[in-house]
């Protein structure tokens, strides 16, 4: 069994064996949540230039909320709407693998470098999306990577719509800072 650090590195390197390991390791939920928390805090710290100290808090909260919504949407879409015949999963398996797919998000802490924030966040987002596709493919026992891509993209689009709606209700984020 890999330790926490090795799992984070392996997940970021898109090692399928790591995703299979955390899928089957029911005790890895704490580690998976830890990865999401660290990645969310990295996003918060990386947001400090644009949002100041309050940006750390809201960057962290929004990253965690975004992951949570996307994870559950992905489970629902992947197991109810787009399963393959061999798809057998439960929320725990998917949450553990998707949690570790947040590993590349740790680089968002580098967003504190003036002028690089947007580039860092963009690269981290793409890397995390690729990791999530691997996580979903493994957790849902898909044979088709394209199906995993579809599930992730559909979930991402719905999650963006939900978060946009929430922000518009809360005054475009201005209410969050008050």
N, C-alpha and C positions, 0 to 999 in steps of 0.2 A: 504494500500500500504506500502510495506517495504521501509526503507530508504536504501541508498547506501551500508552502512556497512553491514546491515542485508542481503541484496541481495548477496553481495560477500560471506559472510559466508554460506548462504543457498545454493548458487551455488556450493561452494567447498564441502559442505556436500551432494551434489547430490540430493537436494530436488526438486522433479519434479514440485511442486507448484511454485517455484521461476522461473523455466524455462518457465512455462506456463504464468506466470505474465509478464516477460520481453518480451515474444513473442508478447503478445497482447498490451503492453504499448509502443506506438510509441514514446513517450517522453523519453524512456529509452535508446535511441541510444547513447546519450552523456555519460551516465553511462557505457554502454557496451564498448565504445571506451576508457573510463577512466580505466576500468579494464584491457584492453589490454595494454594500455600505462603503467600502474603501473606494470603489469606482465613483460612487456618488459624491463622496467627500472630495475626491480628486477633481471632479467636475466643479464643485463649489469653489475650491481653491483656485482652479483655473479661471473662474469667472470673476475673480476679485478686481481685475483691471476695469472691467465693464460695469460691475455692479457694486464695487466697494465691499465693505465688510458685510453688509446685508446680502450682497451677491453670493457670498460663501454659503449663507444659510439657505437662501432660495435656490441657488444652483444645486445644492445637495438634496434638498427636499424635492425639487422638480425632477432631478435625475432618478431618484429612488421611486417616486410616484410613477414616472414614465415606465420604468422597468416593470414595476408591479402590474400595471394595466396591460402592458404588452405581453407579459408572460401569461397572464390568464386568458387574454384574447387568443394567443397562440395555442394554448392548450385546447380551448373550446373549438377553434377553427380546425386545428389539426386532428382532433379526435372525433368531432361531430360532423363537420362539413367535408373535409378532404382526407379521410383516413384511407390507407391502403389496406388490403385484406389482412395483412399480418400485423397491423397497428394495434398494439396493446400498450397502454400507458396509464399512469395516474398522475395527478397534479404534482406529487412529490418528485417523481422522476424528472418531469419536465422542468420544474422549478430549480432542481439541483443543477441540471445541465445548463439551463439558461442563466442561472446565477453565475456559473463559471465562464459563460460566454461574455460576461461583463469585464473579464480580465484586461482586455486591451484598453478599456476605459481608464485605466490607471495613468495612462500617458496624458490624460487631460490636465493633470496637475501642471504640465509644462505650458499651459495656457497663460501662466503668469508672465511669460516672456513677452515683452511688448512687441506688437506687430505680428505675432505668430498665433495668437489665440484662435482665430477663425480657422487657420490651416490645421492646427493641432486638433481642434474639435471635429473638423470635417474628416480628417484621417482616422481619428479614433472611432467615429461613427461608422465609417465604411468597414473598418477592421472588426468592430463589434457586430455589425450586420453579418459579415462572413462567418464569424465565430458562432453567431446564433443559428445560422443555417446549418452548420455542422452539428450543433447541439440538438436542434429540432430533428434533423435527419436521424441521429442516433437514438434519441429518446423515444421517437415515434416509430422507430424501426422501418423507416422509409427506405425503399430501394432507389427511389428517384430523388436526386438532389434538387431537381426543378420543382418538385412538389414542396419540398422544404422551403425553397426560395419563395414560392407562391404564398405559402402559409405565413412566412415571416413578413412579406411585403403587405399582405392584406391586413394582418394584425397591426403593422406599423402605421398604415394609412388610417385605420380606425382609431388607433391610439392618438395620432396627431389631431384628428378631428375632435376627439373627446377633450384633449388638453387645450386645444384652441377654443372650444366652447367654454370650458371652465375659466380660461383666462379672460374671455370676453365678458362673462358673467361677473367676474371679479374686477372688471375695469381695466383689462389689458395689462395686468401685472402691477398697475399703480396702486391698487388696493392691497396688494401683497406687501408693498413696501411701507404702507401706512401703519 
